[in-house]
Every structure is written in structure tokens, then in C-alpha cells.
């Protein structure tokens, strides 16, 4: 199971602003893959839709808190779906661990491929049964340090000043999750007043590049689902 969270602000006036690119990417992915309409979940204060892709349950979520309080919604979902930590380990090995739930089972994201490369904490005979237990999270958000048109997939990195990501890390007590960072920096470079700038809408001149990066971000999600996070990093970073 993969919980995919797009970050943004809920009110209509913020709908197409740079800070809401996480919402935009999730919406585009949902439309492309024929998800049902988002339904409001009162307990987590989140819009949610889900369906099965590549034999995995995919949950799309858009927190309806404001950006700076995203962690409240995500923490509720994190507990409900028993999300585990996603850790980029040594020797090209990626593990999912459940230390937040006192569950020390480690899981490999792309186990068959990685078993050939390094010693695994999984025994081959238990591989098939445990693959079904994958539960990790992807957070999609804007990044003012990346030029518009670029995306970067990272694992376990800090917030780099992004208030929504800061809120999530603080609320769930870990930064060990996958992030798809979508560049929003204009061609002239990073503006001096970032907090005001991220609440502005994209210009008409940026429309083509914006559409391209939305499609690429959606394709990166598909790569993670069909292959692995490692493969998505190779293809899209």
C-alpha cells in the first residue's frame, strides 16, 4: 500500500498557485488513472480517493488544513494506514521499517532485483508474503530551490524550510519518507520574498513548462508503483 499525499492550501483562491502544485499533480495522476472522485474524510480533514494499481492499493490524499498545518492531517492517515519508515540504506538497499509501531520487520521495495545485489534481511521463501505488507508514504510538494520544469525524488531528507514538510516531520516524528519535489522557481531565479511569491499563480509564459512538469511528476509516481523508488530516481532526478 502506498499513501500519496499532495500538499497545498484548501481554499479556492489558492487553487492554481505555485504552493499548490502538490494538489495539481495528485489531481492529474487521479484523472489519468481513473480514480473515483475525492471524498472528504472528516477524521483526518483530508480529501481521499483510492484504487488498486499494479496489485497495490494506492491512496491519494489532499490535506484540507492549511499548508503549515499539513502534519495534523498526515499524522492521522499515517496512524490509520500503519505507514512504515522508508529508509535508503547501504549497498543500494532500500528498506521499509516499522519502528514507529514497534514492528522491526524490514521490507525491500524492489526485493527480487535487490536480492541479487546484496544480502537481504528477507529470506527468499518469505518474499512473496511480505511484499504485500509494504506500507509507505510519498509526499508531493513545491520546491522554490528547483527551477520550474524540474522534479527531484528524495528519501529521508530534511524539510529545507518547506513549512508543509516541516509540519509533517514534526507531527509523525520522522523524515523517513519519499518526497517528489516539484520545482516552481521562475526563469529569473529565486525571488527575495519567497512566502509571498509561492502564493502567486503561474504566468501564461510558464503554462507549457508547467503542463510538462505535471505530466513528468505523474509519470514518476507510475515508475515508483510499477518498478521502484530507485528506478524513479534514476529516470527523473
C-alpha positions in Angstrom: 0.0 0.0 0.0 1.3 3.5 -0.9 -0.1 6.7 0.6 0.5 9.5 -1.8 0.0 13.0 -0.2 -0.2 16.2 -2.3 0.4 19.4 -0.4 -1.4 22.7 -0.9 -3.9 25.1 0.6 -7.6 24.3 0.5 -9.4 27.5 -0.4 -10.4 28.3 -4.0 -8.2 31.4 -4.1 -5.1 29.2 -3.8 -6.2 26.6 -6.4 -3.6 27.4 -9.1 -0.9 29.0 -7.0 2.7 27.7 -7.0 2.3 26.4 -3.4 -0.5 24.1 -4.6 1.5 22.2 -7.2 1.2 19.1 -4.9 -2.6 19.2 -5.2 -2.3 19.7 -9.0 0.0 16.7 -9.5 -2.2 14.4 -7.4 -5.3 15.6 -9.3 -3.6 14.9 -12.7 -2.5 11.4 -11.5 -6.0 10.6 -10.3 -7.5 11.7 -13.6 -5.0 9.8 -15.7 -5.6 6.6 -13.8 -9.4 6.9 -13.5 -9.7 7.2 -9.7 -13.1 7.9 -8.3 -13.9 11.4 -7.1 -12.2 12.6 -3.9 -14.3 12.2 -0.8 -13.9 14.3 2.4 -12.7 12.3 5.4 -13.7 14.3 8.5 -11.4 12.5 10.9 -8.2 13.4 9.1 -9.6 16.6 7.5 -8.5 15.3 4.1 -9.8 14.6 0.6 -9.2 11.0 -0.2 -9.6 8.6 -3.1 -8.1 5.1 -3.6 -7.9 2.2 -6.0 -5.6 -0.7 -7.0 -2.8 -0.2 -9.4 -0.2 -2.9 -10.2 -1.8 -5.0 -7.5 -1.1 -2.3 -4.9 -3.6 -0.3 -3.0 -2.9 3.4 -3.8 -4.4 6.1 -1.6 -4.4 9.7 -2.8 -4.8 12.4 -0.2 -5.1 16.2 -0.2 -5.0 17.6 3.4 -7.6 20.3 3.9 -5.6 22.0 6.6 -3.6 25.0 5.5 0.0 24.2 4.3 1.7 25.0 7.6 -0.6 22.5 9.5 -0.3 19.6 6.9 1.2 17.4 9.6 -2.1 17.2 11.5 -3.9 15.5 8.6 -0.9 13.4 7.6 -0.3 12.1 11.1 -3.9 10.9 11.3 -3.5 9.0 8.0 -0.1 7.8 9.0 -1.5 6.0 12.0 -4.6 4.8 10.3 -2.8 3.1 7.5 0.2 1.9 9.6 2.7 3.6 7.4 6.3 2.4 7.9 9.6 4.3 7.6 11.2 4.3 4.2 15.0 4.2 4.5 17.6 4.4 1.8 20.2 2.0 3.2 23.7 0.8 2.2 24.7 -1.2 -0.9 21.7 0.2 -2.9 19.3 -1.4 -0.5 16.0 0.3 0.4 14.2 -0.8 3.5 10.8 -0.1 4.9 10.8 -0.4 8.7 8.0 -0.1 11.2 9.9 1.2 14.2 7.1 3.7 14.9 4.8 0.8 15.6 7.5 -1.4 17.4 7.5 -3.5 14.2 11.0 -4.4 13.3 10.2 -6.2 10.0 12.3 -4.7 7.2 11.0 -4.8 3.6 12.7 -4.3 0.3 11.0 -2.0 -2.2 12.2 -4.0 -5.2 13.2 -7.2 -3.5 13.8 -9.5 -6.4 16.2 -7.1 -8.1 18.0 -6.1 -4.9 18.4 -9.6 -3.6 20.8 -10.2 -6.5 22.9 -7.2 -5.4 23.3 -7.5 -1.7 22.4 -9.6 1.4 18.8 -9.2 2.3 17.1 -9.1 5.6 14.3 -11.1 3.9 14.6 -14.8 3.3 13.6 -15.8 -0.2 10.8 -18.1 0.9 9.1 -15.3 2.8 9.4 -12.8 -0.1 6.0 -13.1 -1.7 4.1 -13.0 1.6 5.9 -9.9 2.8 5.7 -7.9 -0.4 2.0 -7.5 0.3 2.9 -5.8 3.6 4.6 -2.7 2.0 3.1 0.5 3.6 5.0 3.7 2.8 4.3 7.3 2.0 5.1 9.7 -0.8 4.7 13.4 -0.3 4.5 15.7 -3.3 5.2 19.4 -2.8 6.6 22.6 -4.4 10.3 23.4 -4.2 11.4 27.0 -4.7 15.0 26.0 -5.0 14.3 23.9 -8.1 13.6 25.6 -11.5 10.2 25.2 -12.9 10.3 22.1 -15.2 12.5 20.0 -12.8 11.5 17.4 -10.3 13.6 15.6 -7.7 12.8 12.5 -5.8 14.4 12.2 -2.4 14.2 9.9 0.6 14.8 10.8 4.2 15.9 14.4 3.6 15.1 17.4 5.8 12.4 20.0 5.1 14.8 22.6 3.6 12.5 25.2 5.0 9.3 24.0 3.4 6.6 24.7 6.1 4.3 21.8 5.0 7.1 19.3 5.1 8.3 20.7 8.4 4.8 20.2 9.9 4.7 16.6 8.7 8.1 15.7 10.1 7.3 17.3 13.4 3.9 15.5 13.6 4.9 12.0 12.6 8.3 12.1 14.3 10.4 11.0 11.3 11.6 12.3 7.9 12.0 8.8 6.5 9.5 9.0 3.7 9.7 9.6 -0.1 9.3 13.1 -1.5 8.7 14.3 -5.0 9.8 17.9 -5.1 8.4 19.9 -8.0 10.3 23.0 -9.0 8.5 26.3 -9.1 11.4 28.7 -9.4 10.9 31.2 -12.2 13.4 31.6 -15.0 14.8 34.8 -13.5 15.8 32.9 -10.3 14.7 32.6 -6.7 12.7 35.7 -5.7 13.6 37.7 -2.5 10.1 37.4 -0.9 9.5 33.7 -1.1 6.5 33.5 1.2 4.5 35.9 -0.9 5.8 34.5 -4.2 4.6 31.0 -3.6 1.1 32.2 -3.2 1.1 33.7 -6.7 -0.2 31.9 -9.8 1.9 30.7 -12.7 2.3 33.1 -15.6 0.9 32.4 -19.1 4.5 32.1 -20.4 5.1 29.2 -17.9 2.0 27.3 -19.0 3.7 24.8 -21.4 6.6 24.1 -18.9 4.0 23.7 -16.1 2.0 21.1 -18.0 5.1 19.2 -18.9 6.3 19.0 -15.3 2.9 17.9 -14.1 3.0 15.1 -16.6 6.5 14.1 -15.6 5.6 14.1 -11.9 2.6 11.8 -12.6 4.9 9.5 -14.7 7.4 9.5 -11.8 4.7 8.2 -9.5 3.8 5.5 -12.0 7.5 4.5 -12.2 7.6 4.1 -8.4 4.4 2.0 -8.4 5.4 -0.3 -11.3 9.1 -0.5 -10.6 10.8 1.1 -7.5 11.8 4.4 -6.0 15.4 3.7 -7.0 14.3 3.4 -10.7 12.3 6.6 -10.4 15.3 8.4 -9.1 17.4 7.2 -12.0 14.8 8.2 -14.5 13.6 11.5 -13.2 16.2 13.2 -11.0 
